[in-house]
Amino acid sequence: MPELLFVEERRRAILEELRKNGRVNVRTLSETMSVSTVTIRQDLRALEDGGLLERTYGGAVSRTSGTLLPELSFHVRQNHHRREKAAIAAAAAQWIHDGDTIAIDPSTTAFALVPYLKRFVRLTVVTNSLIIAQSFLDSLSITVLMPGGRLRRDSVSLVGAPDQLPSINLNRAFMSARGVTLAEGISDVDPDEVALKQALVNRCASTVVMIDGSKWGQVAPYTFANVNQVERIITSADAPQAVIDQ
């Protein structure tokens, strides 16, 4: 294994070890990954906070089978399912019109909307994504509004202050998720990010969820919308038809 791994790569490797053996040991992981035991304990704490494992003395055990992988950084996720995200974004753009006020979450799927949004005029975009906001610096006909809050590095977004969202009526929210099921609804991994998504959904006349086929049937720790709160779900061709039919 490489001497230095990105945080997300290391945490995925930890979960893969858990999947194979049902438990992991701090000292063994430290030696295998060439990092300190303190770093491994921080990884295990973060994974436990995300509901992905249960820490024990000297290590951790699996919490459930079929566990979701930890959230990857924005720039790593941006390279996953590129073709599907582009197709989903193209379809989602058909529900936007000149003069609309829309909300966009900090997902890489929503980020794929940016090139299409630049074609509109008098568009107002509310987002907590620093990357998406910066993308409109060259678009004089698009107004960008942002909340305050704490910097969340994995998603390069501002979270923790949903009460600071701009006081404005929104036509639609465009959001992605880590999981979608009929029972648990639309779910994601970070509680602060989810709190902001919930606030945006409550301010919007309608919500469009943008997910690739791998998210169907998955359940992340925190639900931000029930299925009946969503106007439509735009997905890729590999989505499981049986779940869609439900």
N, C-alpha and C positions, 0 to 999 in steps of 0.2 A: 504494500500500500504506500502511496506517496508520503513523504515526510510531512508535508503540509497540505491539509485539505481545507477547502472552503467550509464555513460553518454548516451550510446546507448539505454539502456532500458528506460531511462527517455524521450529521444527524440521520441522514438517510441510511448510511452504513450501519449505524447503531440499530435502527429499526429493522434493517434486513437481518442483522444478527439475532435480534429478538424473534423475528418471524421463523428463523431456522431452528433456534434452540429454546425459545420460550423464556430465556433470561440472559442477562449480560452482567459482567463483572467490571467494576470501575478500573481495577488495576490492569486487567487483561486488555481492556479497550485502550487504556493509556499507553501501554507498551506497543500494542498493534498499530496505533495511529500516531505514535511519536509526539504525544501532547501530554501535558501534566494531568494528574488526577483531578486537580481543581477545575480544569477546562472540561473534563468529562462530566464531572458533577454538575457543572453549569448547563451542559447539554442535556443531561437527564432531567434537571429541574425544568428547563424550557419545554422539553417534550412532555413532561408530566402536566405542566400548566396547560398545554394544548390538548390534554386528555388522551395522549397517545401511548402512555405506559404508566406503570406504578413503581415508584422508587422503593427499594428495600435496603437493608443494611449491606453496604458494599456493592450495590448494583441496582438492577431493576428487573421487573418481570412484565410480560405482556398484560395489558388490561383487557383487550378484546381481540378476537380474531378478525382478520380483514381490516386492520387499522389503517387509517389514512396516513400517507406519508407527511412529514412535516412541511410547513410552508417554505418554499424556496425564495431566494431573493428575486426582486423584480426583473433584473437583467438576465438571470438564469431562466426564469419562467417565460420571458419574452421569446426565447428560442424554441419553446415547446409548442407543438400543434400550430405552427405559423399559418399554414394553408387554411386550416379550419377556422382560425380566428379571423383571418381576412374575409372569408366567405360569410361568416356570422356578422361581421361588422358591415359588410356591404348590404346584407339583408336588413339589418337594424336601421341603417341610414334612411331607408324608405319611409320610416315612421317619424322623420324629422322634417320640419318646414321652416322657411325663412320667418324670423321673428319669434321663434319658440324660445322658451326658457327650459333648459334641461339639466338634469343632474347626472354626473358620471362618477362611478367609483374608481379607486386606484388600481383596478385589475389590468392585466396585460391584454385581456380580451377587449375591455372598454377602450384601452389605449389604441387598439387597432381602428377605432372609430375616427381618430383625429384627422386623417387625410380627407375623409368624407365630410366632416364637419366644416372644414375650411372652405367648402364650396358654398356654404350658406351665408346670408347677410343678416344683420341685426339679430344674431344668435347670442343668447346669454347662457353661459355654461357655469354651473355650480359644481365644484369638485374639491376634494381634499387631497388630490394627487399633485405633488409638486412637479412631477414629470409632465403630466398632461397640461397643467397650467403653463409651464414654460414653453410647451409646444405651440402655444398660440401667441407668442410674442410678435410674430410676423403677420398676425391676422387682425387688422385694425377694425374689421366689421364684427368681431366677436368680443363680447365682454365676458371676462372671467371673474367670478366671485369665489372667495375661499373663506373657510372658518379659521379660527386660531386653533391652538392646541399643541400637543407634544409630537415631536418627530418620531414616526415609526419607520425604522430603517428598512425592514424587509420589504415594505410596500412603497417606500419613499413618499409617505403621506403624513398628514396632520390628523391626529386623533385625540380623544379625551375631552373634547369640548363641544358636544352636539348642540348645546344651548347657544353657541356662538355662530351657528349657521346663519347666513343672510336671511333677513325677513322678506321673503319673496315667494310668490306662487309659482309652482313648477308644473310644466305640462307633462313631462315624462322623466322617469329615472331609468338609466341604463346601467345594469349591474351584472357582475358575474358572481360565482359562488364556488365553494369547494364541494358542495353536495346538494342533490335534489332528490327528495323522496315524497311520496304522497302523504305519509304520516308525519314526518319531521319537517317538511317544507324546505325552504331554501336556506342553506346553512353555510357558515364560514368558521375560520379557526381562531380569530382574535376578538376578544370581547369588546375592546375599545373601537375596533373597526366596525364591528357589528352594531354597536350602539349608534354610530354615526349613520350607517346604512338604514337602520330602523327609522331614525329621525328624517332622513331624506325620503324614504318610502311614504311616511306619514304626510309629507308636504306635497307629494306629487299626485296629480290626477290619475296617473297610471304608471305602472312599472313594467319594464321589459327586462327579462333575464337572459343573459347571453352566456351559454355554456357549451363546451365541446362534449362529445359522447362519453368521455371517461368519467364525467361527474354524476351521471345518472345512477341512482341506487346507492350513492355515498352519503354518509351522514357526518358532518363536521360538528364540533362541540356546541356551536351557538347558532340558533335559528334567527334570521332577521326578517323573514316574511313567510306567511303561509301560502300555499299554492293558490288559494282563492283570492289573495291580494294581488296576484300577478296578472297583468293583461295578456301577456304572451311570453312564451319561452322560445328563443331562437337557438337552434342547436345544429350540430353537424350530422352528416349522413350516417355516421357510425353509432348513433345513439340507439339504445335497445328499444325496439318497437313495442315490446310487451309493456315496458314501464311507461312509455309515452301514451299508450292506449289507456292506461289507468287514469 
